[in-house]
């Protein structure tokens, strides 16, 4: 709701950038803590995380520009990620590429690293959605309401609250919208705590990664019906994000079966 957090000597500090940075730092320290508990080399995890971050940001920005070319007015706009403008699926693909490079280079146990990574990703992503709320990106479809004052307002209709953005945000100003950013923030928090709970009793390495893929795929598929930034593909009536979400969910189920079978085979 507040795109600019504050301004110092004419330099604008954007809320989106601050919150995304907070999410990354929290994920960083959480990943190191979890990795240390697993007895992994912390330095190797740090370097792998750096690779994931670099690849994640670059690919996430590229996919955002491909999805929203109308927002790029100059070369400077290509690099202005602090104002908002990263896609999660692009970041996830880039992050996976970085993690694969790191695990191969440092010979880390890939599924154990994958399990730890998704816990960190869930909390970082949730805080990042608060950044989206501040910038107005990833906004929802119009919500039927009369109050057009900027802010968060309660309603008697699902999801029982809506948002109105001011001038200067990416979202259309003074228009009641579904609070898709905040809905995803809450959903990701739930996923984060579910992953933490199962981390203490997971049946095999890779289980948390597969569970995350299933839960987030289901969450994103549902939220896409309320998001207003990605038009559906005709004639199927689904967005490309929903197609990816379906692929994530189905892949997670297959992965669970494969990893469980491999675990039984190793025991045998």
PyMOL commands that set and color helices and strands:
alter all, ss='L'
color gray80, all
select helices_A, chain A and resi 15-37+42-67+69-71+75-79+81-83+88-106+110-135+180-199+207-223+240-267
alter helices_A, ss='H'
color red, helices_A
select strands_A, chain A and resi 4-8+11-14+151-154+161-164+177-178
alter strands_A, ss='S'
color yellow, strands_A
deselect
rebuild
show_as cartoon
